[in-house]
Amino acid sequence: MELIKVSANSRTSAVAGAIAGVIRDHNHADVQAIGAGAVNQAVKALILATNYLRNDGIEICCVPEFVEVEIEDKVRTAIRLVVEPR
Amino acid sequence: MELIKVSANSRTSAVAGAIAGVIRDHNHADVQAIGAGAVNQAVKALILATNYLRNDGIEICCVPEFVEVEIEDKVRTAIRLVVEPR
């Protein structure tokens, strides 16, 4: 399963399209963000994706979790939004 | 229903306790944040609350939405996390 990585500079509409596409294909999407700016973009993208999918009759909800990720040999704490149909 | 307002300076454990308490009492919690720092704190608090409630056998999930709020006569866009048992 592809992980959707979001940065503080990600375009919310592009991320939203990715979330909606992965949900349509797999009924599950993992969205990962590190840092406040990235988390904010991820949540905004999720709102847009929720609206896109609602138009198709799909209601999604999200369970956030912490995940440890290794970036350039350093362990950082990321936030992962686990998205699924309700 | 009480609205749980989160700022960038909110303590995540305090917000998490509030979310868990409101879910236990009402089966529904609305968590509101304005700005990236506040949204980040809200999501982190939601992760903690998810873990608290999981220990009680309650699985929650969240649907985020935009809301317009008026603060000091200015309209601002807030993010509201609507939290309910799955």
Backbone of each chain as nested JSON, in Angstrom:
{
  "chains": [
    {"id": "A", "residues": [
      {"number": 1, "name": "MET", "atoms": {"N": [0.855, -1.204, 0.0], "CA": [0.0, 0.0, 0.0], "C": [0.88, 1.24, 0.0]}},
      {"number": 2, "name": "GLU", "atoms": {"N": [0.563, 2.161, -0.868], "CA": [1.34, 3.387, -0.954], "C": [1.056, 4.298, 0.246]}},
      {"number": 3, "name": "LEU", "atoms": {"N": [2.12, 4.883, 0.774], "CA": [1.988, 5.846, 1.861], "C": [1.946, 7.24, 1.243]}},
      {"number": 4, "name": "ILE", "atoms": {"N": [0.956, 8.041, 1.63], "CA": [0.85, 9.406, 1.115], "C": [1.596, 10.323, 2.077]}},
      {"number": 5, "name": "LYS", "atoms": {"N": [2.739, 10.829, 1.627], "CA": [3.558, 11.691, 2.487], "C": [3.235, 13.15, 2.21]}},
      {"number": 6, "name": "VAL", "atoms": {"N": [3.0, 13.893, 3.265], "CA": [2.599, 15.295, 3.142], "C": [3.656, 16.175, 3.799]}},
      {"number": 7, "name": "SER", "atoms": {"N": [4.018, 17.253, 3.138], "CA": [4.926, 18.235, 3.744], "C": [4.172, 19.542, 3.947]}},
      {"number": 8, "name": "ALA", "atoms": {"N": [4.826, 20.478, 4.63], "CA": [4.201, 21.782, 4.871], "C": [3.952, 22.527, 3.559]}},
      {"number": 9, "name": "ASN", "atoms": {"N": [4.678, 22.129, 2.498], "CA": [4.516, 22.8, 1.198], "C": [3.615, 22.045, 0.227]}},
      {"number": 10, "name": "SER", "atoms": {"N": [3.071, 20.908, 0.666], "CA": [2.199, 20.139, -0.234], "C": [0.947, 20.93, -0.569]}},
      {"number": 11, "name": "ARG", "atoms": {"N": [0.495, 20.786, -1.813], "CA": [-0.775, 21.408, -2.196], "C": [-1.913, 20.542, -1.67]}},
      {"number": 12, "name": "THR", "atoms": {"N": [-2.836, 21.169, -0.938], "CA": [-3.893, 20.367, -0.316], "C": [-4.771, 19.679, -1.364]}},
      {"number": 13, "name": "SER", "atoms": {"N": [-5.023, 20.336, -2.487], "CA": [-5.907, 19.717, -3.481], "C": [-5.255, 18.482, -4.093]}},
      {"number": 14, "name": "ALA", "atoms": {"N": [-3.933, 18.531, -4.293], "CA": [-3.225, 17.372, -4.842], "C": [-3.246, 16.214, -3.85]}},
      {"number": 15, "name": "VAL", "atoms": {"N": [-3.002, 16.52, -2.581], "CA": [-3.027, 15.468, -1.551], "C": [-4.44, 14.899, -1.423]}},
      {"number": 16, "name": "ALA", "atoms": {"N": [-5.433, 15.783, -1.474], "CA": [-6.83, 15.338, -1.367], "C": [-7.182, 14.385, -2.503]}},
      {"number": 17, "name": "GLY", "atoms": {"N": [-6.727, 14.713, -3.702], "CA": [-6.982, 13.833, -4.845], "C": [-6.336, 12.472, -4.653]}},
      {"number": 18, "name": "ALA", "atoms": {"N": [-5.12, 12.483, -4.094], "CA": [-4.424, 11.218, -3.834], "C": [-5.174, 10.392, -2.8]}},
      {"number": 19, "name": "ILE", "atoms": {"N": [-5.614, 11.044, -1.718], "CA": [-6.362, 10.317, -0.68], "C": [-7.631, 9.705, -1.272]}},
      {"number": 20, "name": "ALA", "atoms": {"N": [-8.375, 10.513, -2.017], "CA": [-9.642, 10.026, -2.587], "C": [-9.397, 8.848, -3.534]}},
      {"number": 21, "name": "GLY", "atoms": {"N": [-8.343, 8.958, -4.348], "CA": [-8.038, 7.887, -5.298], "C": [-7.665, 6.593, -4.595]}},
      {"number": 22, "name": "VAL", "atoms": {"N": [-6.827, 6.698, -3.551], "CA": [-6.383, 5.497, -2.831], "C": [-7.558, 4.86, -2.08]}},
      {"number": 23, "name": "ILE", "atoms": {"N": [-8.435, 5.695, -1.517], "CA": [-9.621, 5.147, -0.828], "C": [-10.522, 4.413, -1.827]}},
      {"number": 24, "name": "ARG", "atoms": {"N": [-10.728, 5.028, -2.999], "CA": [-11.586, 4.363, -4.002], "C": [-11.002, 3.009, -4.407]}},
      {"number": 25, "name": "ASP", "atoms": {"N": [-9.656, 2.948, -4.53], "CA": [-9.008, 1.727, -5.01], "C": [-8.846, 0.682, -3.914]}},
      {"number": 26, "name": "HIS", "atoms": {"N": [-8.528, 1.131, -2.7], "CA": [-8.089, 0.185, -1.66], "C": [-8.937, 0.218, -0.385]}},
      {"number": 27, "name": "ASN", "atoms": {"N": [-9.901, 1.146, -0.27], "CA": [-10.695, 1.285, 0.957], "C": [-9.842, 1.57, 2.184]}},
      {"number": 28, "name": "HIS", "atoms": {"N": [-8.653, 2.103, 1.997], "CA": [-7.753, 2.392, 3.112], "C": [-6.66, 3.318, 2.595]}},
      {"number": 29, "name": "ALA", "atoms": {"N": [-6.352, 4.364, 3.355], "CA": [-5.232, 5.232, 2.982], "C": [-4.463, 5.619, 4.237]}},
      {"number": 30, "name": "ASP", "atoms": {"N": [-3.138, 5.632, 4.124], "CA": [-2.271, 6.093, 5.207], "C": [-1.629, 7.404, 4.762]}},
      {"number": 31, "name": "VAL", "atoms": {"N": [-1.832, 8.45, 5.561], "CA": [-1.319, 9.78, 5.245], "C": [-0.337, 10.158, 6.338]}},
      {"number": 32, "name": "GLN", "atoms": {"N": [0.903, 10.481, 5.951], "CA": [1.938, 10.718, 6.97], "C": [2.473, 12.145, 6.894]}},
      {"number": 33, "name": "ALA", "atoms": {"N": [2.663, 12.755, 8.06], "CA": [3.14, 14.134, 8.13], "C": [4.076, 14.281, 9.321]}},
      {"number": 34, "name": "ILE", "atoms": {"N": [5.12, 15.088, 9.146], "CA": [6.056, 15.38, 10.236], "C": [6.105, 16.891, 10.426]}},
      {"number": 35, "name": "GLY", "atoms": {"N": [5.75, 17.348, 11.611], "CA": [5.787, 18.777, 11.917], "C": [4.427, 19.432, 11.759]}},
      {"number": 36, "name": "ALA", "atoms": {"N": [4.248, 20.543, 12.472], "CA": [2.937, 21.185, 12.55], "C": [2.419, 21.636, 11.179]}},
      {"number": 37, "name": "GLY", "atoms": {"N": [3.291, 22.204, 10.364], "CA": [2.855, 22.687, 9.048], "C": [2.366, 21.549, 8.169]}},
      {"number": 38, "name": "ALA", "atoms": {"N": [3.054, 20.424, 8.235], "CA": [2.676, 19.261, 7.432], "C": [1.387, 18.635, 7.944]}},
      {"number": 39, "name": "VAL", "atoms": {"N": [1.243, 18.559, 9.272], "CA": [0.019, 17.988, 9.85], "C": [-1.185, 18.84, 9.459]}},
      {"number": 40, "name": "ASN", "atoms": {"N": [-0.997, 20.151, 9.504], "CA": [-2.071, 21.068, 9.112], "C": [-2.476, 20.849, 7.651]}},
      {"number": 41, "name": "GLN", "atoms": {"N": [-1.492, 20.727, 6.763], "CA": [-1.813, 20.484, 5.349], "C": [-2.523, 19.146, 5.173]}},
      {"number": 42, "name": "ALA", "atoms": {"N": [-2.072, 18.141, 5.925], "CA": [-2.686, 16.812, 5.82], "C": [-4.153, 16.846, 6.246]}},
      {"number": 43, "name": "VAL", "atoms": {"N": [-4.44, 17.561, 7.344], "CA": [-5.827, 17.615, 7.832], "C": [-6.7, 18.392, 6.841]}},
      {"number": 44, "name": "LYS", "atoms": {"N": [-6.148, 19.483, 6.29], "CA": [-6.93, 20.248, 5.303], "C": [-7.207, 19.399, 4.063]}},
      {"number": 45, "name": "ALA", "atoms": {"N": [-6.193, 18.645, 3.622], "CA": [-6.39, 17.764, 2.463], "C": [-7.446, 16.708, 2.772]}},
      {"number": 46, "name": "LEU", "atoms": {"N": [-7.438, 16.215, 4.012], "CA": [-8.419, 15.201, 4.396], "C": [-9.84, 15.762, 4.356]}},
      {"number": 47, "name": "ILE", "atoms": {"N": [-9.991, 17.024, 4.729], "CA": [-11.317, 17.651, 4.655], "C": [-11.782, 17.7, 3.198]}},
      {"number": 48, "name": "LEU", "atoms": {"N": [-10.89, 18.115, 2.303], "CA": [-11.258, 18.162, 0.878], "C": [-11.593, 16.766, 0.359]}},
      {"number": 49, "name": "ALA", "atoms": {"N": [-10.778, 15.775, 0.728], "CA": [-11.017, 14.4, 0.265], "C": [-12.352, 13.877, 0.8]}},
      {"number": 50, "name": "THR", "atoms": {"N": [-12.656, 14.231, 2.058], "CA": [-13.937, 13.821, 2.655], "C": [-15.094, 14.354, 1.81]}},
      {"number": 51, "name": "ASN", "atoms": {"N": [-14.956, 15.608, 1.363], "CA": [-16.016, 16.205, 0.552], "C": [-16.092, 15.568, -0.834]}},
      {"number": 52, "name": "TYR", "atoms": {"N": [-14.921, 15.312, -1.456], "CA": [-14.919, 14.636, -2.775], "C": [-15.641, 13.294, -2.671]}},
      {"number": 53, "name": "LEU", "atoms": {"N": [-15.269, 12.515, -1.648], "CA": [-15.787, 11.147, -1.54], "C": [-17.258, 11.13, -1.123]}},
      {"number": 54, "name": "ARG", "atoms": {"N": [-17.651, 12.141, -0.337], "CA": [-19.061, 12.236, 0.068], "C": [-19.943, 12.389, -1.171]}},
      {"number": 55, "name": "ASN", "atoms": {"N": [-19.434, 13.109, -2.18], "CA": [-20.175, 13.267, -3.432], "C": [-20.374, 11.931, -4.148]}},
      {"number": 56, "name": "ASP", "atoms": {"N": [-19.501, 10.954, -3.854], "CA": [-19.633, 9.604, -4.413], "C": [-20.377, 8.676, -3.454]}},
      {"number": 57, "name": "GLY", "atoms": {"N": [-20.879, 9.222, -2.346], "CA": [-21.605, 8.388, -1.386], "C": [-20.7, 7.615, -0.44]}},
      {"number": 58, "name": "ILE", "atoms": {"N": [-19.419, 8.011, -0.37], "CA": [-18.479, 7.334, 0.529], "C": [-18.168, 8.247, 1.706]}},
      {"number": 59, "name": "GLU", "atoms": {"N": [-18.495, 7.808, 2.937], "CA": [-18.152, 8.568, 4.142], "C": [-16.879, 7.984, 4.73]}},
      {"number": 60, "name": "ILE", "atoms": {"N": [-15.874, 8.836, 4.908], "CA": [-14.632, 8.345, 5.5], "C": [-14.453, 8.916, 6.898]}},
      {"number": 61, "name": "CYS", "atoms": {"N": [-13.632, 8.24, 7.681], "CA": [-13.195, 8.804, 8.944], "C": [-11.751, 8.423, 9.178]}},
      {"number": 62, "name": "CYS", "atoms": {"N": [-11.14, 9.054, 10.134], "CA": [-9.7, 8.993, 10.298], "C": [-9.338, 8.662, 11.743]}},
      {"number": 63, "name": "VAL", "atoms": {"N": [-8.361, 7.799, 11.899], "CA": [-7.785, 7.513, 13.219], "C": [-6.317, 7.908, 13.156]}},
      {"number": 64, "name": "PRO", "atoms": {"N": [-5.912, 8.952, 13.903], "CA": [-4.515, 9.363, 13.862], "C": [-3.665, 8.528, 14.821]}},
      {"number": 65, "name": "GLU", "atoms": {"N": [-2.398, 8.355, 14.475], "CA": [-1.483, 7.633, 15.368], "C": [-0.074, 8.177, 15.21]}},
      {"number": 66, "name": "PHE", "atoms": {"N": [0.74, 7.968, 16.232], "CA": [2.154, 8.311, 16.135], "C": [2.901, 7.149, 15.498]}},
      {"number": 67, "name": "VAL", "atoms": {"N": [3.871, 7.459, 14.639], "CA": [4.773, 6.427, 14.11], "C": [6.198, 6.969, 14.155]}},
      {"number": 68, "name": "GLU", "atoms": {"N": [7.125, 6.081, 14.455], "CA": [8.535, 6.46, 14.446], "C": [9.071, 6.204, 13.039]}},
      {"number": 69, "name": "VAL", "atoms": {"N": [9.702, 7.211, 12.461], "CA": [10.287, 7.024, 11.126], "C": [11.751, 7.444, 11.174]}},
      {"number": 70, "name": "GLU", "atoms": {"N": [12.543, 6.799, 10.329], "CA": [13.967, 7.125, 10.3], "C": [14.242, 7.958, 9.062]}},
      {"number": 71, "name": "ILE", "atoms": {"N": [14.765, 9.152, 9.28], "CA": [15.095, 10.046, 8.165], "C": [16.541, 10.477, 8.317]}},
      {"number": 72, "name": "GLU", "atoms": {"N": [17.339, 10.151, 7.332], "CA": [18.776, 10.46, 7.371], "C": [19.396, 10.034, 8.704]}},
      {"number": 73, "name": "ASP", "atoms": {"N": [19.141, 8.791, 9.059], "CA": [19.724, 8.165, 10.264], "C": [19.225, 8.76, 11.584]}},
      {"number": 74, "name": "LYS", "atoms": {"N": [18.198, 9.61, 11.518], "CA": [17.626, 10.109, 12.769], "C": [16.195, 9.61, 12.911]}},
      {"number": 75, "name": "VAL", "atoms": {"N": [15.83, 9.229, 14.126], "CA": [14.462, 8.779, 14.381], "C": [13.597, 10.003, 14.68]}},
      {"number": 76, "name": "ARG", "atoms": {"N": [12.514, 10.13, 13.933], "CA": [11.596, 11.234, 14.192], "C": [10.191, 10.678, 14.404]}},
      {"number": 77, "name": "THR", "atoms": {"N": [9.378, 11.44, 15.109], "CA": [7.998, 11.021, 15.34], "C": [7.107, 11.685, 14.298]}},
      {"number": 78, "name": "ALA", "atoms": {"N": [6.476, 10.855, 13.494], "CA": [5.531, 11.346, 12.5], "C": [4.112, 11.104, 12.987]}},
      {"number": 79, "name": "ILE", "atoms": {"N": [3.184, 11.823, 12.4], "CA": [1.767, 11.553, 12.634], "C": [1.206, 10.892, 11.385]}},
      {"number": 80, "name": "ARG", "atoms": {"N": [0.558, 9.762, 11.6], "CA": [-0.069, 9.06, 10.486], "C": [-1.576, 9.116, 10.666]}},
      {"number": 81, "name": "LEU", "atoms": {"N": [-2.263, 9.56, 9.617], "CA": [-3.722, 9.56, 9.618], "C": [-4.171, 8.309, 8.865]}},
      {"number": 82, "name": "VAL", "atoms": {"N": [-4.787, 7.399, 9.578], "CA": [-5.284, 6.173, 8.958], "C": [-6.736, 6.438, 8.548]}},
      {"number": 83, "name": "VAL", "atoms": {"N": [-6.984, 6.392, 7.25], "CA": [-8.276, 6.811, 6.699], "C": [-9.013, 5.596, 6.127]}},
      {"number": 84, "name": "GLU", "atoms": {"N": [-10.268, 5.439, 6.52], "CA": [-11.066, 4.321, 6.024], "C": [-12.524, 4.751, 5.89]}},
      {"number": 85, "name": "PRO", "atoms": {"N": [-13.305, 4.036, 5.085], "CA": [-14.742, 4.292, 5.08], "C": [-15.314, 4.017, 6.478]}},
      {"number": 86, "name": "ARG", "atoms": {"N": [-16.327, 4.758, 6.859], "CA": [-16.937, 4.535, 8.183], "C": [-17.687, 3.213, 8.189]}}
    ]},
    {"id": "B", "residues": [
      {"number": 1, "name": "MET", "atoms": {"N": [-23.764, 21.14, 23.843], "CA": [-22.501, 20.368, 23.843], "C": [-21.335, 21.34, 23.893]}},
      {"number": 2, "name": "GLU", "atoms": {"N": [-20.412, 21.046, 24.812], "CA": [-19.252, 21.911, 24.959], "C": [-18.289, 21.722, 23.773]}},
      {"number": 3, "name": "LEU", "atoms": {"N": [-17.741, 22.821, 23.288], "CA": [-16.733, 22.783, 22.228], "C": [-15.361, 22.813, 22.886]}},
      {"number": 4, "name": "ILE", "atoms": {"N": [-14.489, 21.888, 22.509], "CA": [-13.136, 21.852, 23.063], "C": [-12.241, 22.686, 22.154]}},
      {"number": 5, "name": "LYS", "atoms": {"N": [-11.822, 23.85, 22.643], "CA": [-10.997, 24.75, 21.838], "C": [-9.524, 24.508, 22.157]}},
      {"number": 6, "name": "VAL", "atoms": {"N": [-8.742, 24.347, 21.11], "CA": [-7.323, 24.035, 21.263], "C": [-6.496, 25.17, 20.665]}},
      {"number": 7, "name": "SER", "atoms": {"N": [-5.453, 25.592, 21.391], "CA": [-4.515, 26.574, 20.841], "C": [-3.153, 25.914, 20.659]}},
      {"number": 8, "name": "ALA", "atoms": {"N": [-2.24, 26.636, 20.035], "CA": [-0.888, 26.114, 19.814], "C": [-0.174, 25.853, 21.138]}},
      {"number": 9, "name": "ASN", "atoms": {"N": [-0.637, 26.524, 22.205], "CA": [-0.009, 26.361, 23.512], "C": [-0.734, 25.384, 24.429]}},
      {"number": 10, "name": "SER", "atoms": {"N": [-1.823, 24.782, 23.94], "CA": [-2.571, 23.839, 24.778], "C": [-1.705, 22.626, 25.108]}},
      {"number": 11, "name": "ARG", "atoms": {"N": [-1.846, 22.129, 26.343], "CA": [-1.164, 20.889, 26.704], "C": [-1.944, 19.726, 26.12]}},
      {"number": 12, "name": "THR", "atoms": {"N": [-1.244, 18.863, 25.369], "CA": [-1.952, 17.776, 24.69], "C": [-2.615, 16.828, 25.69]}},
      {"number": 13, "name": "SER", "atoms": {"N": [-1.977, 16.575, 26.833], "CA": [-2.569, 15.62, 27.784], "C": [-3.862, 16.176, 28.381]}},
      {"number": 14, "name": "ALA", "atoms": {"N": [-3.904, 17.489, 28.609], "CA": [-5.122, 18.105, 29.143], "C": [-6.248, 18.041, 28.113]}},
      {"number": 15, "name": "VAL", "atoms": {"N": [-5.908, 18.345, 26.86], "CA": [-6.925, 18.285, 25.795], "C": [-7.398, 16.847, 25.606]}},
      {"number": 16, "name": "ALA", "atoms": {"N": [-6.458, 15.912, 25.661], "CA": [-6.815, 14.495, 25.492], "C": [-7.776, 14.046, 26.587]}},
      {"number": 17, "name": "GLY", "atoms": {"N": [-7.504, 14.483, 27.819], "CA": [-8.403, 14.136, 28.914], "C": [-9.791, 14.705, 28.701]}},
      {"number": 18, "name": "ALA", "atoms": {"N": [-9.851, 15.93, 28.181], "CA": [-11.147, 16.558, 27.896], "C": [-11.898, 15.787, 26.812]}},
      {"number": 19, "name": "ILE", "atoms": {"N": [-11.18, 15.422, 25.744], "CA": [-11.83, 14.669, 24.655], "C": [-12.375, 13.345, 25.193]}},
      {"number": 20, "name": "ALA", "atoms": {"N": [-11.539, 12.629, 25.941], "CA": [-11.967, 11.314, 26.45], "C": [-13.183, 11.46, 27.369]}},
      {"number": 21, "name": "GLY", "atoms": {"N": [-13.162, 12.494, 28.224], "CA": [-14.285, 12.705, 29.135], "C": [-15.578, 13.012, 28.401]}},
      {"number": 22, "name": "VAL", "atoms": {"N": [-15.487, 13.883, 27.395], "CA": [-16.696, 14.27, 26.643], "C": [-17.234, 13.087, 25.834]}},
      {"number": 23, "name": "ILE", "atoms": {"N": [-16.328, 12.285, 25.273], "CA": [-16.777, 11.088, 24.539], "C": [-17.486, 10.114, 25.484]}},
      {"number": 24, "name": "ARG", "atoms": {"N": [-16.902, 9.896, 26.664], "CA": [-17.537, 8.973, 27.619], "C": [-18.933, 9.456, 28.008]}},
      {"number": 25, "name": "ASP", "atoms": {"N": [-19.081, 10.8, 28.163], "CA": [-20.359, 11.354, 28.622], "C": [-21.377, 11.492, 27.497]}},
      {"number": 26, "name": "HIS", "atoms": {"N": [-20.906, 11.867, 26.298], "CA": [-21.841, 12.282, 25.245], "C": [-21.725, 11.475, 23.947]}},
      {"number": 27, "name": "ASN", "atoms": {"N": [-20.734, 10.58, 23.842], "CA": [-20.517, 9.835, 22.593], "C": [-20.249, 10.744, 21.399]}},
      {"number": 28, "name": "HIS", "atoms": {"N": [-19.787, 11.947, 21.65], "CA": [-19.525, 12.898, 20.565], "C": [-18.684, 14.029, 21.138]}},
      {"number": 29, "name": "ALA", "atoms": {"N": [-17.638, 14.426, 20.432], "CA": [-16.859, 15.586, 20.863], "C": [-16.481, 16.425, 19.649]}},
      {"number": 30, "name": "ASP", "atoms": {"N": [-16.554, 17.742, 19.81], "CA": [-16.116, 18.67, 18.77], "C": [-14.872, 19.381, 19.275]}},
      {"number": 31, "name": "VAL", "atoms": {"N": [-13.783, 19.277, 18.496], "CA": [-12.499, 19.858, 18.876], "C": [-12.147, 20.904, 17.822]}},
      {"number": 32, "name": "GLN", "atoms": {"N": [-11.922, 22.141, 18.261], "CA": [-11.719, 23.223, 17.289], "C": [-10.338, 23.848, 17.425]}},
      {"number": 33, "name": "ALA", "atoms": {"N": [-9.701, 24.106, 16.281], "CA": [-8.354, 24.677, 16.264], "C": [-8.235, 25.657, 15.108]}},
      {"number": 34, "name": "ILE", "atoms": {"N": [-7.499, 26.737, 15.343], "CA": [-7.233, 27.726, 14.286], "C": [-5.722, 27.874, 14.157]}},
      {"number": 35, "name": "GLY", "atoms": {"N": [-5.205, 27.585, 12.971], "CA": [-3.775, 27.723, 12.72], "C": [-3.044, 26.399, 12.86]}},
      {"number": 36, "name": "ALA", "atoms": {"N": [-1.888, 26.313, 12.182], "CA": [-1.157, 25.043, 12.086], "C": [-0.725, 24.521, 13.453]}},
      {"number": 37, "name": "GLY", "atoms": {"N": [-0.238, 25.399, 14.319], "CA": [0.229, 24.945, 15.632], "C": [-0.901, 24.363, 16.453]}},
      {"number": 38, "name": "ALA", "atoms": {"N": [-2.062, 24.993, 16.371], "CA": [-3.229, 24.512, 17.122], "C": [-3.754, 23.199, 16.548]}},
      {"number": 39, "name": "VAL", "atoms": {"N": [-3.783, 23.103, 15.217], "CA": [-4.259, 21.859, 14.583], "C": [-3.338, 20.703, 14.973]}},
      {"number": 40, "name": "ASN", "atoms": {"N": [-2.04, 20.967, 14.972], "CA": [-1.068, 19.939, 15.36], "C": [-1.303, 19.471, 16.8]}},
      {"number": 41, "name": "GLN", "atoms": {"N": [-1.512, 20.41, 17.71], "CA": [-1.783, 20.03, 19.105], "C": [-3.083, 19.234, 19.209]}},
      {"number": 42, "name": "ALA", "atoms": {"N": [-4.088, 19.645, 18.449], "CA": [-5.38, 18.95, 18.492], "C": [-5.24, 17.506, 18.021]}},
      {"number": 43, "name": "VAL", "atoms": {"N": [-4.475, 17.302, 16.943], "CA": [-4.311, 15.938, 16.416], "C": [-3.513, 15.082, 17.4]}},
      {"number": 44, "name": "LYS", "atoms": {"N": [-2.468, 15.678, 17.997], "CA": [-1.69, 14.921, 18.982], "C": [-2.558, 14.554, 20.189]}},
      {"number": 45, "name": "ALA", "atoms": {"N": [-3.384, 15.492, 20.64], "CA": [-4.289, 15.202, 21.753], "C": [-5.269, 14.094, 21.382]}},
      {"number": 46, "name": "LEU", "atoms": {"N": [-5.718, 14.122, 20.129], "CA": [-6.663, 13.095, 19.681], "C": [-6.021, 11.708, 19.696]}},
      {"number": 47, "name": "ILE", "atoms": {"N": [-4.73, 11.65, 19.364], "CA": [-4.024, 10.358, 19.419], "C": [-3.997, 9.854, 20.863]}},
      {"number": 48, "name": "LEU", "atoms": {"N": [-3.666, 10.746, 21.795], "CA": [-3.638, 10.337, 23.209], "C": [-5.031, 9.891, 23.667]}},
      {"number": 49, "name": "ALA", "atoms": {"N": [-6.055, 10.657, 23.303], "CA": [-7.426, 10.311, 23.712], "C": [-7.844, 8.971, 23.11]}},
      {"number": 50, "name": "THR", "atoms": {"N": [-7.435, 8.727, 21.862], "CA": [-7.74, 7.441, 21.212], "C": [-7.164, 6.296, 22.032]}},
      {"number": 51, "name": "ASN", "atoms": {"N": [-5.933, 6.494, 22.52], "CA": [-5.297, 5.447, 23.326], "C": [-5.979, 5.289, 24.686]}},
      {"number": 52, "name": "TYR", "atoms": {"N": [-6.325, 6.416, 25.34], "CA": [-7.041, 6.332, 26.621], "C": [-8.329, 5.529, 26.454]}},
      {"number": 53, "name": "LEU", "atoms": {"N": [-9.09, 5.901, 25.43], "CA": [-10.426, 5.294, 25.258], "C": [-10.329, 3.844, 24.794]}},
      {"number": 54, "name": "ARG", "atoms": {"N": [-9.267, 3.532, 24.038], "CA": [-9.065, 2.145, 23.599], "C": [-8.901, 1.233, 24.816]}},
      {"number": 55, "name": "ASN", "atoms": {"N": [-8.245, 1.764, 25.848], "CA": [-8.083, 0.984, 27.088], "C": [-9.427, 0.679, 27.748]}},
      {"number": 56, "name": "ASP", "atoms": {"N": [-10.421, 1.494, 27.447], "CA": [-11.784, 1.26, 27.962], "C": [-12.635, 0.489, 26.947]}},
      {"number": 57, "name": "GLY", "atoms": {"N": [-12.038, 0.062, 25.854], "CA": [-12.796, -0.68, 24.834], "C": [-13.598, 0.208, 23.9]}},
      {"number": 58, "name": "ILE", "atoms": {"N": [-13.272, 1.52, 23.871], "CA": [-13.994, 2.438, 22.984], "C": [-13.057, 2.839, 21.837]}},
      {"number": 59, "name": "GLU", "atoms": {"N": [-13.445, 2.519, 20.595], "CA": [-12.664, 2.945, 19.426], "C": [-13.313, 4.195, 18.852]}},
      {"number": 60, "name": "ILE", "atoms": {"N": [-12.53, 5.259, 18.73], "CA": [-13.081, 6.493, 18.158], "C": [-12.473, 6.763, 16.791]}},
      {"number": 61, "name": "CYS", "atoms": {"N": [-13.178, 7.571, 16.01], "CA": [-12.596, 8.065, 14.777], "C": [-13.074, 9.493, 14.58]}},
      {"number": 62, "name": "CYS", "atoms": {"N": [-12.441, 10.165, 13.667], "CA": [-12.59, 11.606, 13.543], "C": [-12.906, 11.992, 12.108]}},
      {"number": 63, "name": "VAL", "atoms": {"N": [-13.819, 12.92, 11.937], "CA": [-14.101, 13.514, 10.63], "C": [-13.809, 15.007, 10.744]}},
      {"number": 64, "name": "PRO", "atoms": {"N": [-12.774, 15.495, 10.054], "CA": [-12.452, 16.924, 10.154], "C": [-13.303, 17.746, 9.19]}},
      {"number": 65, "name": "GLU", "atoms": {"N": [-13.578, 18.995, 9.566], "CA": [-14.333, 19.885, 8.682], "C": [-13.885, 21.324, 8.91]}},
      {"number": 66, "name": "PHE", "atoms": {"N": [-14.109, 22.148, 7.89], "CA": [-13.861, 23.577, 8.05], "C": [-15.09, 24.228, 8.669]}},
      {"number": 67, "name": "VAL", "atoms": {"N": [-14.86, 25.191, 9.567], "CA": [-15.961, 26.008, 10.083], "C": [-15.512, 27.464, 10.103]}},
      {"number": 68, "name": "GLU", "atoms": {"N": [-16.439, 28.345, 9.808], "CA": [-16.162, 29.779, 9.881], "C": [-16.495, 30.253, 11.284]}},
      {"number": 69, "name": "VAL", "atoms": {"N": [-15.544, 30.913, 11.918], "CA": [-15.811, 31.446, 13.255], "C": [-15.483, 32.932, 13.263]}},
      {"number": 70, "name": "GLU", "atoms": {"N": [-16.23, 33.673, 14.105], "CA": [-15.991, 35.111, 14.193], "C": [-15.214, 35.398, 15.463]}},
      {"number": 71, "name": "ILE", "atoms": {"N": [-14.044, 36.001, 15.323], "CA": [-13.206, 36.355, 16.47], "C": [-12.859, 37.831, 16.371]}},
      {"number": 72, "name": "GLU", "atoms": {"N": [-13.287, 38.578, 17.377], "CA": [-13.05, 40.033, 17.397], "C": [-13.479, 40.678, 16.072]}},
      {"number": 73, "name": "ASP", "atoms": {"N": [-14.709, 40.331, 15.653], "CA": [-15.324, 40.899, 14.451], "C": [-14.663, 40.486, 13.137]}},
      {"number": 74, "name": "LYS", "atoms": {"N": [-13.727, 39.514, 13.202], "CA": [-13.149, 39.01, 11.95], "C": [-13.553, 37.558, 11.748]}},
      {"number": 75, "name": "VAL", "atoms": {"N": [-13.871, 37.21, 10.502], "CA": [-14.221, 35.826, 10.2], "C": [-12.94, 35.051, 9.906]}},
      {"number": 76, "name": "ARG", "atoms": {"N": [-12.751, 33.955, 10.624], "CA": [-11.584, 33.117, 10.382], "C": [-12.045, 31.686, 10.121]}},
      {"number": 77, "name": "THR", "atoms": {"N": [-11.227, 30.942, 9.394], "CA": [-11.55, 29.549, 9.117], "C": [-10.863, 28.669, 10.15]}},
      {"number": 78, "name": "ALA", "atoms": {"N": [-11.662, 27.962, 10.898], "CA": [-11.145, 27.019, 11.886], "C": [-11.29, 25.607, 11.339]}},
      {"number": 79, "name": "ILE", "atoms": {"N": [-10.532, 24.708, 11.933], "CA": [-10.708, 23.287, 11.641], "C": [-11.373, 22.654, 12.846]}},
      {"number": 80, "name": "ARG", "atoms": {"N": [-12.442, 21.933, 12.586], "CA": [-13.138, 21.23, 13.653], "C": [-12.982, 19.728, 13.435]}},
      {"number": 81, "name": "LEU", "atoms": {"N": [-12.524, 19.044, 14.452], "CA": [-12.431, 17.587, 14.418], "C": [-13.663, 17.039, 15.127]}},
      {"number": 82, "name": "VAL", "atoms": {"N": [-14.52, 16.395, 14.356], "CA": [-15.73, 15.793, 14.923], "C": [-15.383, 14.352, 15.299]}},
      {"number": 83, "name": "VAL", "atoms": {"N": [-15.444, 14.052, 16.593], "CA": [-14.967, 12.768, 17.114], "C": [-16.146, 11.957, 17.621]}},
      {"number": 84, "name": "GLU", "atoms": {"N": [-16.218, 10.704, 17.18], "CA": [-17.299, 9.814, 17.614], "C": [-16.781, 8.391, 17.722]}},
      {"number": 85, "name": "PRO", "atoms": {"N": [-17.463, 7.537, 18.487], "CA": [-17.11, 6.111, 18.448], "C": [-17.324, 5.577, 17.028]}},
      {"number": 86, "name": "ARG", "atoms": {"N": [-16.515, 4.616, 16.65], "CA": [-16.656, 4.031, 15.303], "C": [-17.928, 3.215, 15.212]}}
    ]}
  ]
}
